[in-house]
Amino acid sequence: MTLADARGLALSTDRPASVAGYAQALDLFNSLRTDPVAVLQPVLDEDPDFIAGHLLMAGFMLSGFDAGLLPAARECLAAARGGRRRPNPREQSFQAALQHWADGGMAHANRLLDRHLVDHPRDLFALQLAHMSDLVLGRSQMLRDRIGRVLAQWSESDAGFGYLLGMQAFGFEECNEYARAEALGLQALERNPHDTWAVHAVAHVYEMQGRVDEGIRWLSTGTSLWQCDNALAVHNFWHLALLHLSNDDPASALAVYDRAIAPGPASMAMDLADASALLWRLGLRGVDVAGRWQSLAARWREQAHWGWSVFNDVHAMLALVGAREHEAAQAGRRAMAAVPAAAPGPWWGEAGTVCEAVMAFGEGRHAHCAELLLPLLPDAQGYGGSQAQRSLLHLTAMEAARRAGDAALWRALDSEGSARRPARGRPSGVSCAARSLATA
């Protein structure tokens, strides 16, 4: 007997208890609540041949975007292959994509998921993993269009339909369709207040539209379920800190860092990236964060896996440069240079240039930093992350130009940022002294 999940997808098990545990763990993951692993592990202990369960666990590992979890993901995939049951066609297709991801080929896995979701548009877990990897890989249009591809195969009464709305809201925001993004995000939260991704999408809208006070209220008092026991809590607190920076309040941003973003024992690579990005932005504004770089750099030394992720490697370099750990930074750059050019993705060569620019900035060679970054700004999507995250490159180039005394470049970049984004006041991360260049 073959059972099915709440959306009618066949699961290779004959145990109703396994299906129930699978559904509970997946729903926790959909809203990014903790701890889906703790829910799923007893299910696999009781049903070691549960293929879909092992694939679910592998996906949980991969969703951390932390190369340190790849061995655990590979173990889960081996368990899926080694059981007595035969996988159905959907499970075979999904496993093939996850295997490439676990073997270090996230970009290729993402392309395999493109086709998988055409054939299996109601596979909610595959859809969420693909959406998350679209973000890390900088596939901004796919953040929107991937959800659009499958919507006709869903109905509003389907279990998990609200999560599609939250994902599509974020996709609309990344494609600058802010009104649609906000409306869908709020609609998703009406369905499920635990939908942290929808909270995140609406926060992006407020930030990108310069609705700073609304954004601070949204993340401080308008929503709260995401703030505890949630995998996205650090990232949403990062957004709150950016809103404080946009409000000319670096002291509040720093307080958010100390309270909710500074690395703890359970911090994953994406949490460390948020910490690096915030401290770097504060440093660009002239805020003294030197004492905080040391502990963050120590964590990156433990967790950095050079050559797997453009996004992670650049943020590891920020921390090493911020902590003035020149030898570690040079070692990281050599490790990046040893990786085959196309291995982590098409932007790998540019990632090395960004790291060189970061090192130049840390060494006070600001004109060289700006020179390296300027050609990369028009094609920064390959860096990965959201528009808010990628703006770090623009802000660094601006501040490098200011410190180099290049008033023409500073004015040009400032004008570009103002024209592109209707933000209130200065972009988060620009020093007060930079304004003096506007009339230079």
Phi, psi and chi 1 to 4 in degrees:
 res  aa     phi    psi   chi1   chi2   chi3   chi4
   1 MET       -  133.6  179.0  178.5   65.5      -
   2 THR  -109.9  131.8  -61.4      -      -      -
   3 LEU  -101.4  171.4  -59.3  177.6      -      -
   4 ALA  -133.7  159.4      -      -      -      -
   5 ASP   -84.9 -174.3   73.3   -1.0      -      -
   6 ALA   -67.9  -14.3      -      -      -      -
   7 ARG  -105.9   11.3  -73.4  155.0  -66.3  -80.6
   8 GLY    84.8   11.1      -      -      -      -
   9 LEU   -84.0  129.1  -60.0 -179.6      -      -
  10 ALA   -66.7  136.9      -      -      -      -
  11 LEU  -119.7  134.3  -56.2  176.3      -      -
  12 SER   -79.9   73.7  -64.0      -      -      -
  13 THR  -157.7  155.6 -175.0      -      -      -
  14 ASP  -115.3   17.5   56.3    3.5      -      -
  15 ARG  -109.5  113.1  -61.9 -168.6  179.9 -166.6
  16 PRO   -58.4  -33.7  -26.5   36.0      -      -
  17 ALA   -64.3  -34.2      -      -      -      -
  18 SER   -66.9  -41.7  -64.4      -      -      -
  19 VAL   -64.6  -40.2  175.2      -      -      -
  20 ALA   -65.2  -43.9      -      -      -      -
  21 GLY   -65.5  -38.5      -      -      -      -
  22 TYR   -58.8  -47.7  178.6   97.7      -      -
  23 ALA   -62.2  -41.6      -      -      -      -
  24 GLN   -66.3  -44.9 -178.1 -175.8   -1.6      -
  25 ALA   -64.8  -40.3      -      -      -      -
  26 LEU   -66.1  -40.2  178.0   56.2      -      -
  27 ASP   -64.8  -37.8 -171.9   61.7      -      -
  28 LEU   -61.3  -43.1  -71.9  173.2      -      -
  29 PHE   -66.1  -40.9  178.8   79.1      -      -
  30 ASN   -55.7  -37.9  -66.7  150.6      -      -
  31 SER   -97.8    4.6   56.1      -      -      -
  32 LEU    65.7   21.5  -57.6  172.3      -      -
  33 ARG   -78.2  159.7  -73.1  173.3  -71.1  167.3
  34 THR   -99.6  151.8   54.9      -      -      -
  35 ASP  -125.0  103.5 -178.4    2.4      -      -
  36 PRO   -63.2  -30.8   21.8  -32.3      -      -
  37 VAL   -61.9  -42.9  171.3      -      -      -
  38 ALA   -65.2  -29.8      -      -      -      -
  39 VAL   -75.9  -40.7  170.4      -      -      -
  40 LEU   -78.0  -33.5 -175.8   59.6      -      -
  41 GLN   -58.1  -45.6 -171.9   57.3   57.5      -
  42 PRO   -61.0  -32.4  -22.6   33.7      -      -
  43 VAL   -61.5  -45.3  173.3      -      -      -
  44 LEU   -70.2  -31.5  -63.0  177.2      -      -
  45 ASP   -63.1  -38.0  -68.3  -19.2      -      -
  46 GLU   -82.5  -26.7  -69.5  -65.6  -38.9      -
  47 ASP  -133.2   72.4 -171.5   -0.5      -      -
  48 PRO   -66.8  -11.6   23.3  -33.3      -      -
  49 ASP   -97.0   11.0  -62.3  -40.2      -      -
  50 PHE   -78.6   93.4 -175.3   21.4      -      -
  51 ILE   -59.9  -50.5  -64.8  170.4      -      -
  52 ALA   -61.0  -32.9      -      -      -      -
  53 GLY   -66.2  -41.8      -      -      -      -
  54 HIS   -66.2  -37.3  -71.3  -63.2      -      -
  55 LEU   -66.6  -36.8  -62.1 -178.1      -      -
  56 LEU   -62.1  -45.3 -171.5   66.4      -      -
  57 MET   -64.0  -40.6 -173.0   68.8   84.5      -
  58 ALA   -60.3  -42.0      -      -      -      -
  59 GLY   -64.4  -36.5      -      -      -      -
  60 PHE   -58.9  -44.2  -69.9  164.4      -      -
  61 MET   -63.1  -45.1  -60.0  -62.0  108.9      -
  62 LEU   -68.5  -29.6  -64.5  172.2      -      -
  63 SER   -67.9  -12.6   71.4      -      -      -
  64 GLY   -75.3  -13.1      -      -      -      -
  65 PHE    49.1   41.6  -62.0   96.5      -      -
  66 ASP  -126.9  116.0 -169.3  -42.9      -      -
  67 ALA   -60.2  -21.7      -      -      -      -
  68 GLY   -65.7  -17.6      -      -      -      -
  69 LEU   -94.5   -3.1  -65.5  175.3      -      -
  70 LEU   -62.0  -41.4  -64.4 -177.8      -      -
  71 PRO   -59.3  -39.8  -26.2   36.7      -      -
  72 ALA   -64.7  -39.1      -      -      -      -
  73 ALA   -62.9  -41.0      -      -      -      -
  74 ARG   -65.0  -35.7  -69.6 -166.5  -71.6  -92.5
  75 GLU   -63.2  -41.3  -70.5  179.4    8.7      -
  76 CYS   -63.6  -41.0  -63.5      -      -      -
  77 LEU   -68.8  -35.1  -66.9  167.9      -      -
  78 ALA   -65.0  -38.0      -      -      -      -
  79 ALA   -65.4  -36.9      -      -      -      -
  80 ALA   -64.1  -36.7      -      -      -      -
  81 ARG   -75.9  -28.5  -70.1 -167.5  -55.3  -88.7
  82 GLY   -90.6    0.7      -      -      -      -
  83 GLY   -79.9  178.2      -      -      -      -
  84 ARG   -83.8  -19.3  -66.6  171.4  -63.9  173.6
  85 ARG   -85.4  156.5  -63.2 -169.6 -178.4  100.6
  86 ARG   -98.9  134.9  -65.6  179.8   60.8   82.5
  87 PRO   -71.4  147.5   26.9  -34.4      -      -
  88 ASN   -80.2  171.0   61.2   44.2      -      -
  89 PRO   -57.4  -38.2  -28.9   36.9      -      -
  90 ARG   -65.0  -44.0 -178.5 -169.6   62.5   82.0
  91 GLU   -64.2  -38.4  -68.9  166.0  -21.7      -
  92 GLN   -62.5  -45.3  -71.3  177.6  -25.1      -
  93 SER   -63.3  -44.7  171.8      -      -      -
  94 PHE   -65.4  -42.3 -169.6   37.6      -      -
  95 GLN   -63.3  -37.8  178.2  154.6   -0.4      -
  96 ALA   -60.4  -42.1      -      -      -      -
  97 ALA   -66.4  -45.4      -      -      -      -
  98 LEU   -65.0  -32.5  -63.8 -173.6      -      -
  99 GLN   -64.6  -42.7 -170.5   67.7   58.3      -
 100 HIS   -61.8  -40.7  -81.5  -78.1      -      -
 101 TRP   -62.4  -47.7 -168.0  -23.0      -      -
 102 ALA   -65.6  -26.5      -      -      -      -
 103 ASP   -85.9    6.8  -70.2  -20.7      -      -
 104 GLY   101.9    3.1      -      -      -      -
 105 GLY  -107.7   65.0      -      -      -      -
 106 MET   -62.5  -38.4  177.8  169.8   51.5      -
 107 ALA   -63.6  -43.0      -      -      -      -
 108 HIS   -67.4  -39.4 -175.9   56.7      -      -
 109 ALA   -59.9  -39.6      -      -      -      -
 110 ASN   -61.5  -39.7 -178.2  -88.2      -      -
 111 ARG   -68.6  -36.1  -59.1  -48.4 -168.5  -90.1
 112 LEU   -65.7  -36.1  -68.3  178.6      -      -
 113 LEU   -67.6  -26.8  -71.2  171.6      -      -
 114 ASP   -53.0  -51.9  -73.0  -11.0      -      -
 115 ARG   -73.2  -39.0 -179.6   66.8 -148.3 -166.7
 116 HIS   -54.5  -41.8  173.8   84.2      -      -
 117 LEU   -79.2  -19.5  -73.1  160.9      -      -
 118 VAL   -67.1  -42.6  167.9      -      -      -
 119 ASP   -80.0  -26.2  -62.9  -33.1      -      -
 120 HIS  -134.7   68.1  -52.0  -75.8      -      -
 121 PRO   -69.5  -11.3   26.0  -35.4      -      -
 122 ARG  -101.1   13.5  -66.7  170.0   60.9   79.2
 123 ASP   -83.0   89.5 -169.7  -20.8      -      -
 124 LEU   -62.7  -39.7  179.7   58.5      -      -
 125 PHE   -66.3  -45.6 -174.5   49.4      -      -
 126 ALA   -61.4  -37.7      -      -      -      -
 127 LEU   -64.1  -43.4 -175.0   62.9      -      -
 128 GLN   -68.4  -41.1 -172.3  171.9    3.8      -
 129 LEU   -63.5  -41.9  -75.2 -178.5      -      -
 130 ALA   -63.9  -41.9      -      -      -      -
 131 HIS   -60.9  -43.9 -179.1   75.2      -      -
 132 MET   -66.1  -40.2  -64.2  168.4   78.0      -
 133 SER   -72.3  -29.5   63.4      -      -      -
 134 ASP   -55.9  -41.3  -73.6  -24.1      -      -
 135 LEU   -64.5  -49.7  171.5   59.7      -      -
 136 VAL   -65.6  -31.5  172.7      -      -      -
 137 LEU   -87.5   -4.3  -67.3  166.7      -      -
 138 GLY    77.1   25.0      -      -      -      -
 139 ARG   -89.6   73.2  -60.3 -174.5   76.9 -166.6
 140 SER   -61.1  -44.2  -60.4      -      -      -
 141 GLN   -66.3  -33.7  -75.8 -172.3 -116.9      -
 142 MET   -69.7  -23.8  -77.7  -55.6  -66.7      -
 143 LEU   -58.3  -33.6  -74.2  165.9      -      -
 144 ARG   -89.3  -49.6  176.4 -165.1   63.1 -167.5
 145 ASP   -75.5  -27.3  -64.7  -16.4      -      -
 146 ARG   -60.1  -41.6 -175.3 -178.6  -61.2  -74.7
 147 ILE   -69.0  -40.0  -50.5  -56.5      -      -
 148 GLY   -59.0  -34.0      -      -      -      -
 149 ARG   -62.7  -32.4  -74.7 -179.7 -179.6  179.2
 150 VAL  -101.3  -14.3  -53.6      -      -      -
 151 LEU   -58.0  -35.0  -87.0  176.8      -      -
 152 ALA   -64.8  -17.3      -      -      -      -
 153 GLN   -96.0    8.3  -54.4  -59.0  -41.5      -
 154 TRP  -121.4  159.4  -73.9   69.1      -      -
 155 SER  -126.6  160.4   70.3      -      -      -
 156 GLU   -63.2  -20.3  -67.1 -171.3    8.6      -
 157 SER   -86.4   -6.1   60.7      -      -      -
 158 ASP   -69.5  141.4  -75.7  -29.7      -      -
 159 ALA   -60.4  127.4      -      -      -      -
 160 GLY    89.2    1.3      -      -      -      -
 161 PHE   -60.1  -35.3  179.0   78.4      -      -
 162 GLY   -59.5  -32.1      -      -      -      -
 163 TYR   -66.6  -31.7  -67.7  121.0      -      -
 164 LEU   -62.3  -39.6  -90.9   66.8      -      -
 165 LEU   -63.7  -41.7  -59.7 -178.3      -      -
 166 GLY   -63.6  -41.3      -      -      -      -
 167 MET   -67.2  -42.6  -73.4 -173.4  -84.1      -
 168 GLN   -65.7  -33.9 -168.2  175.1   39.4      -
 169 ALA   -58.2  -45.2      -      -      -      -
 170 PHE   -65.8  -38.5 -177.2   60.2      -      -
 171 GLY   -61.5  -42.8      -      -      -      -
 172 PHE   -62.1  -41.9  -80.0  136.7      -      -
 173 GLU   -60.9  -43.8 -179.0  -82.4  -35.1      -
 174 GLU   -68.9  -18.6  -75.3  -60.6  -69.2      -
 175 CYS  -100.6   17.2  -67.5      -      -      -
 176 ASN    68.1   22.2  -55.4  -42.9      -      -
 177 GLU  -100.0   74.2  -60.9 -178.7   58.8      -
 178 TYR   -70.5  -38.8  -61.0  127.1      -      -
 179 ALA   -64.0  -43.9      -      -      -      -
 180 ARG   -65.8  -38.4  -61.6  177.3   77.0 -177.7
 181 ALA   -62.4  -47.1      -      -      -      -
 182 GLU   -64.1  -44.4 -176.7  175.9    1.0      -
 183 ALA   -62.3  -44.6      -      -      -      -
 184 LEU   -68.7  -38.5  -85.8 -179.7      -      -
 185 GLY   -61.2  -44.2      -      -      -      -
 186 LEU   -66.2  -37.4  -64.8  175.3      -      -
 187 GLN   -64.5  -40.7 -172.6  178.4  -18.2      -
 188 ALA   -61.9  -40.3      -      -      -      -
 189 LEU   -72.5  -27.1  -74.3  164.0      -      -
 190 GLU   -63.5  -36.4  -73.7  179.5    4.7      -
 191 ARG   -72.7  -38.8  -74.3  174.3  164.6  -91.1
 192 ASN  -152.6  103.2 -178.4    0.5      -      -
 193 PRO   -63.4  -13.9  -19.8   32.1      -      -
 194 HIS   -84.0   -0.8  -74.8  -77.6      -      -
 195 ASP   -74.3   86.7 -169.5  -16.0      -      -
 196 THR   -65.0  -32.0  -54.9      -      -      -
 197 TRP   -64.8  -34.7 -160.2 -108.7      -      -
 198 ALA   -68.9  -40.1      -      -      -      -
 199 VAL   -55.5  -45.7  172.0      -      -      -
 200 HIS   -62.4  -41.5  166.0 -106.9      -      -
 201 ALA   -63.2  -44.3      -      -      -      -
 202 VAL   -67.4  -37.5  174.7      -      -      -
 203 ALA   -60.3  -40.1      -      -      -      -
 204 HIS   -60.5  -42.0  -94.8  -91.2      -      -
 205 VAL   -59.3  -48.6  170.3      -      -      -
 206 TYR   -60.3  -41.4  -68.8  147.1      -      -
 207 GLU   -67.3  -47.3 -178.8  178.2  -10.2      -
 208 MET   -68.7  -28.0  -61.6  -53.2  -67.3      -
 209 GLN   -89.8    0.9  -70.3 -168.9  -41.4      -
 210 GLY    72.5   21.1      -      -      -      -
 211 ARG   -89.5   67.2  -64.0  158.3   62.9 -173.8
 212 VAL   -64.3  -49.5  175.4      -      -      -
 213 ASP   -62.8  -40.2  -66.6  -23.9      -      -
 214 GLU   -62.4  -40.7  -72.3  178.4   81.1      -
 215 GLY   -64.3  -41.9      -      -      -      -
 216 ILE   -64.0  -43.1  -69.3  172.8      -      -
 217 ARG   -63.3  -40.2  -74.7 -164.7  -60.2  -89.8
 218 TRP   -59.0  -44.8  175.6 -110.3      -      -
 219 LEU   -88.0  -17.2  -69.4  174.3      -      -
 220 SER   -93.6  -45.5  -60.9      -      -      -
 221 THR  -128.9  -21.9   58.8      -      -      -
 222 GLY   -74.2  -29.0      -      -      -      -
 223 THR  -137.8  150.5   55.9      -      -      -
 224 SER  -148.1  -16.8   61.0      -      -      -
 225 LEU   -64.7  -22.1  -66.5  177.0      -      -
 226 TRP   -80.1  -12.2   60.0  -92.3      -      -
 227 GLN   -76.8  -18.2  -65.1 -175.8   12.4      -
 228 CYS  -130.0  145.2  -62.5      -      -      -
 229 ASP    52.5   47.3  -59.9  -37.0      -      -
 230 ASN  -141.2  134.9 -165.4  -78.0      -      -
 231 ALA   -68.0  -19.5      -      -      -      -
 232 LEU   -99.9    6.1 -154.7   64.0      -      -
 233 ALA   -60.1  -47.1      -      -      -      -
 234 VAL   -59.1  -43.0  168.3      -      -      -
 235 HIS   -67.1  -40.3 -173.0   65.7      -      -
 236 ASN   -67.9  -35.2  -84.8  -12.6      -      -
 237 PHE   -65.3  -33.6  -83.4  118.2      -      -
 238 TRP   -60.1  -43.3  178.2   79.9      -      -
 239 HIS   -62.7  -39.8  -82.2  -72.3      -      -
 240 LEU   -60.4  -42.4  177.3   60.7      -      -
 241 ALA   -63.0  -40.5      -      -      -      -
 242 LEU   -63.0  -38.1  -68.2 -162.5      -      -
 243 LEU   -64.0  -38.3  -71.3  162.0      -      -
 244 HIS   -63.4  -39.5  -76.3  -53.4      -      -
 245 LEU   -63.1  -41.5  -78.5 -179.9      -      -
 246 SER   -64.7  -22.3  -65.7      -      -      -
 247 ASN   -91.8   15.7 -148.8   27.7      -      -
 248 ASP    57.1   40.9  -67.5  -35.9      -      -
 249 ASP  -132.0   67.9 -172.0    1.0      -      -
 250 PRO   -63.7  -26.2   20.6  -31.1      -      -
 251 ALA   -62.9  -41.4      -      -      -      -
 252 SER   -68.3  -37.0  -69.2      -      -      -
 253 ALA   -62.6  -42.4      -      -      -      -
 254 LEU   -66.7  -36.2 -168.3   57.3      -      -
 255 ALA   -64.2  -38.1      -      -      -      -
 256 VAL   -63.6  -41.5  172.0      -      -      -
 257 TYR   -57.5  -50.6  177.7   89.1      -      -
 258 ASP   -65.1  -33.9  -70.9  -23.3      -      -
 259 ARG   -82.7  -35.9 -177.3  177.5   78.1 -109.0
 260 ALA  -136.6   -7.6      -      -      -      -
 261 ILE  -117.6  -31.7  -60.7  174.6      -      -
 262 ALA   -51.8  138.3      -      -      -      -
 263 PRO   -62.9  139.5   20.8  -31.6      -      -
 264 GLY  -118.5 -176.6      -      -      -      -
 265 PRO   -59.3  -30.2  -23.3   33.5      -      -
 266 ALA   -97.0    5.0      -      -      -      -
 267 SER   -63.4  132.8  -63.0      -      -      -
 268 MET   -97.7  177.4  -56.2  -55.7  -61.4      -
 269 ALA   -58.6  -39.0      -      -      -      -
 270 MET   -67.4  -32.4  -62.1  -56.3  -73.9      -
 271 ASP   -66.7  -41.8  -59.4  -34.4      -      -
 272 LEU   -64.7  -35.2  -59.3 -176.5      -      -
 273 ALA   -63.3  -41.9      -      -      -      -
 274 ASP   -61.6  -41.3  -75.1  -28.3      -      -
 275 ALA   -62.9  -44.9      -      -      -      -
 276 SER   -60.3  -46.0  -69.0      -      -      -
 277 ALA   -63.3  -39.7      -      -      -      -
 278 LEU   -71.1  -45.6 -179.2   56.0      -      -
 279 LEU   -61.9  -38.4  -71.4 -174.0      -      -
 280 TRP   -63.8  -44.1 -170.1  -96.6      -      -
 281 ARG   -62.8  -40.9  -73.7  169.2 -172.7 -103.7
 282 LEU   -63.2  -41.3  -75.1  161.7      -      -
 283 GLY   -62.9  -37.1      -      -      -      -
 284 LEU   -61.3  -29.5  -66.8  178.8      -      -
 285 ARG   -86.2    1.7  -67.5 -179.1   69.3  111.2
 286 GLY    88.3   10.2      -      -      -      -
 287 VAL   -79.0  134.6  178.0      -      -      -
 288 ASP   -78.2  106.4 -177.8    7.3      -      -
 289 VAL  -120.2   16.3  -66.6      -      -      -
 290 ALA   -55.3  -39.7      -      -      -      -
 291 GLY   -68.3  -18.0      -      -      -      -
 292 ARG   -91.2  -20.3  -66.4  169.5  175.4   82.5
 293 TRP   -65.5  -32.1  -81.5  121.8      -      -
 294 GLN   -62.5  -48.9  -54.8  -57.3  -36.4      -
 295 SER   -68.0  -33.9   59.3      -      -      -
 296 LEU   -68.9  -43.9  178.7   56.7      -      -
 297 ALA   -61.5  -36.4      -      -      -      -
 298 ALA   -61.9  -40.0      -      -      -      -
 299 ARG   -67.3  -39.8  -73.4  -61.8  -59.1  -85.3
 300 TRP   -65.2  -35.3  -87.3  119.5      -      -
 301 ARG   -61.2  -33.7  -73.9 -161.0  -52.1  -86.4
 302 GLU   -76.7  -35.5  -64.2  170.5    2.1      -
 303 GLN  -109.4   -9.9  -71.6 -178.2 -121.7      -
 304 ALA   -67.8  134.0      -      -      -      -
 305 HIS  -126.3   85.1  -68.2  -96.9      -      -
 306 TRP   -58.4  134.1  -57.8  100.8      -      -
 307 GLY    97.8    5.3      -      -      -      -
 308 TRP  -104.7  -38.9 -178.8   71.0      -      -
 309 SER  -137.2  122.2  165.0      -      -      -
 310 VAL   -54.0  -49.5  169.0      -      -      -
 311 PHE   -60.7  -48.2 -169.4   81.4      -      -
 312 ASN   -65.5  -42.7  -72.4   -0.7      -      -
 313 ASP   -63.8  -41.3  -77.7    4.1      -      -
 314 VAL   -62.9  -41.0  170.6      -      -      -
 315 HIS   -71.7  -31.5  -76.1   85.2      -      -
 316 ALA   -63.8  -40.5      -      -      -      -
 317 MET   -64.8  -39.1 -173.4   62.3   70.4      -
 318 LEU   -54.6  -45.0  -67.9  175.0      -      -
 319 ALA   -67.7  -42.7      -      -      -      -
 320 LEU   -65.4  -40.3  -64.7  174.9      -      -
 321 VAL   -68.9  -42.7  169.0      -      -      -
 322 GLY   -59.6  -35.9      -      -      -      -
 323 ALA   -84.3    0.6      -      -      -      -
 324 ARG    58.8   36.9  -59.0 -172.3  179.8  -79.8
 325 GLU   -93.8   77.9  -63.0 -166.7    5.2      -
 326 HIS   -64.3  -41.1  -56.9  -64.8      -      -
 327 GLU   -65.8  -42.0  -69.1 -174.4    8.0      -
 328 ALA   -65.5  -38.6      -      -      -      -
 329 ALA   -64.4  -42.6      -      -      -      -
 330 GLN   -64.8  -38.6  -69.6  -72.4   -6.4      -
 331 ALA   -64.3  -40.4      -      -      -      -
 332 GLY   -63.9  -41.3      -      -      -      -
 333 ARG   -65.6  -37.6 -174.3   65.5 -169.4   94.2
 334 ARG   -65.9  -38.7  -70.9 -167.3  -63.7  -88.7
 335 ALA   -64.2  -38.9      -      -      -      -
 336 MET   -64.7  -40.9  -66.9  174.4   68.4      -
 337 ALA   -66.1  -24.3      -      -      -      -
 338 ALA   -81.6   -9.1      -      -      -      -
 339 VAL   -82.6  135.7  175.6      -      -      -
 340 PRO   -53.2  140.5  -26.0   34.2      -      -
 341 ALA   -54.1  -39.1      -      -      -      -
 342 ALA   -97.4    2.8      -      -      -      -
 343 ALA   -60.1  -56.5      -      -      -      -
 344 PRO   -80.6  -16.6  -10.1   27.9      -      -
 345 GLY   155.1  171.2      -      -      -      -
 346 PRO   -67.3  -16.3   22.8  -33.1      -      -
 347 TRP   -98.3   15.7 -142.2   67.6      -      -
 348 TRP   -63.8  -41.6 -173.2 -119.6      -      -
 349 GLY   -61.4  -39.5      -      -      -      -
 350 GLU   -66.8  -32.6  -71.5   85.1  -14.7      -
 351 ALA   -60.6  -40.7      -      -      -      -
 352 GLY   -61.9  -38.3      -      -      -      -
 353 THR   -65.7  -41.0  -56.3      -      -      -
 354 VAL   -60.2  -43.8  172.4      -      -      -
 355 CYS   -64.3  -37.6  -74.4      -      -      -
 356 GLU   -62.4  -39.2  -71.4 -178.3   14.4      -
 357 ALA   -65.4  -41.5      -      -      -      -
 358 VAL   -62.1  -43.3  167.9      -      -      -
 359 MET   -64.4  -39.3  -65.7  168.3   71.1      -
 360 ALA   -63.5  -41.1      -      -      -      -
 361 PHE   -60.0  -47.0 -169.0   99.4      -      -
 362 GLY   -63.0  -27.7      -      -      -      -
 363 GLU   -89.9    2.6  -66.0  165.9    2.3      -
 364 GLY    83.1    9.6      -      -      -      -
 365 ARG   -92.3   69.1  -65.3 -177.4  -70.2  118.2
 366 HIS   -70.8  -36.3  -62.4  114.2      -      -
 367 ALA   -62.7  -39.6      -      -      -      -
 368 HIS   -67.8  -39.0 -174.4   53.4      -      -
 369 CYS   -58.1  -49.5  172.6      -      -      -
 370 ALA   -63.0  -38.6      -      -      -      -
 371 GLU   -63.0  -39.2  178.0 -175.8   -2.4      -
 372 LEU   -70.9  -38.0  -70.1  171.7      -      -
 373 LEU   -79.5  -33.0  -71.4  179.6      -      -
 374 LEU   -53.5  -45.8 -176.2   60.5      -      -
 375 PRO   -68.9  -18.0  -14.3   27.1      -      -
 376 LEU   -86.2  -20.5  -56.3 -176.0      -      -
 377 LEU   -61.3  -38.3  -61.1 -178.9      -      -
 378 PRO   -68.8  -18.6  -19.7   32.6      -      -
 379 ASP  -126.6   45.3 -169.3   32.1      -      -
 380 ALA   -81.8   -4.1      -      -      -      -
 381 GLN   -59.3  -33.6  -79.0 -168.6  -22.0      -
 382 GLY   -63.3  -17.7      -      -      -      -
 383 TYR   -62.8  -27.3  172.1   63.6      -      -
 384 GLY    91.5  170.9      -      -      -      -
 385 GLY    83.3 -177.0      -      -      -      -
 386 SER   -85.3  174.1   65.6      -      -      -
 387 GLN   -57.6  -41.4  -66.0 -173.4   76.5      -
 388 ALA   -62.3  -39.6      -      -      -      -
 389 GLN   -72.9  -40.9  -70.1  168.9  -45.2      -
 390 ARG   -69.1  -20.2  -67.0 -167.1  -60.2  -89.7
 391 SER   -62.9  -14.5   68.3      -      -      -
 392 LEU   -58.4  -36.4 -175.4   70.3      -      -
 393 LEU   -65.1  -43.8  -57.6 -178.9      -      -
 394 HIS   -63.7  -44.2 -174.2  -89.9      -      -
 395 LEU   -64.2  -39.3  -66.1  171.2      -      -
 396 THR   -66.0  -42.0  -58.7      -      -      -
 397 ALA   -62.2  -41.1      -      -      -      -
 398 MET   -60.9  -48.0  -80.2 -174.8   66.0      -
 399 GLU   -69.9  -34.2 -176.9   61.9   10.4      -
 400 ALA   -62.9  -41.8      -      -      -      -
 401 ALA   -62.2  -42.5      -      -      -      -
 402 ARG   -62.1  -47.0 -174.1 -165.8   74.6   81.5
 403 ARG   -70.1  -23.8  -63.9 -171.8 -172.7 -170.5
 404 ALA   -82.7   -7.1      -      -      -      -
 405 GLY    76.9   19.0      -      -      -      -
 406 ASP   -90.0   81.9 -168.9  -21.1      -      -
 407 ALA   -63.3  -36.1      -      -      -      -
 408 ALA   -64.1  -44.4      -      -      -      -
 409 LEU   -68.2  -40.8  178.4   55.8      -      -
 410 TRP   -59.8  -46.1 -173.5   91.3      -      -
 411 ARG   -61.2  -41.7  -81.0 -164.2  -61.5  -94.9
 412 ALA   -62.8  -45.5      -      -      -      -
 413 LEU   -69.8  -36.8  -67.1  176.1      -      -
 414 ASP   -63.5  -43.1 -176.8   50.5      -      -
 415 SER   -64.6  -40.4  177.9      -      -      -
 416 GLU   -60.1  -46.8  175.3 -168.4  -22.4      -
 417 GLY   -63.8  -40.6      -      -      -      -
 418 SER   -65.9  -38.1  -61.8      -      -      -
 419 ALA   -71.8  -31.0      -      -      -      -
 420 ARG   -82.6  -30.7 -177.1  173.7   61.6 -118.1
 421 ARG  -135.1  120.4  176.3  179.5  170.9 -175.3
 422 PRO   -78.7   56.5   31.6  -35.1      -      -
 423 ALA   -82.9  150.7      -      -      -      -
 424 ARG   -82.3  126.8 -173.3 -174.2   74.9  178.5
 425 GLY    72.0 -153.6      -      -      -      -
 426 ARG   -76.5  150.2  -66.3 -167.0  -53.8  -82.9
 427 PRO   -61.8  143.7  -17.7   29.4      -      -
 428 SER   -62.0  124.0   56.0      -      -      -
 429 GLY   115.5   -7.3      -      -      -      -
 430 VAL   -95.3  133.6  178.2      -      -      -
 431 SER   -70.7  152.1   69.0      -      -      -
 432 CYS   -59.9  -36.9  -63.9      -      -      -
 433 ALA   -63.8  -20.7      -      -      -      -
 434 ALA   -61.0  -30.2      -      -      -      -
 435 ARG   -63.0  -24.6  -72.8  -70.4  157.1 -174.5
 436 SER   -64.6  -23.1   64.9      -      -      -
 437 LEU   -74.8  -18.9  -80.9  174.4      -      -
 438 ALA   -62.6  -26.1      -      -      -      -
 439 THR  -110.7    8.0   56.1      -      -      -
 440 ALA   -74.1      -      -      -      -      -
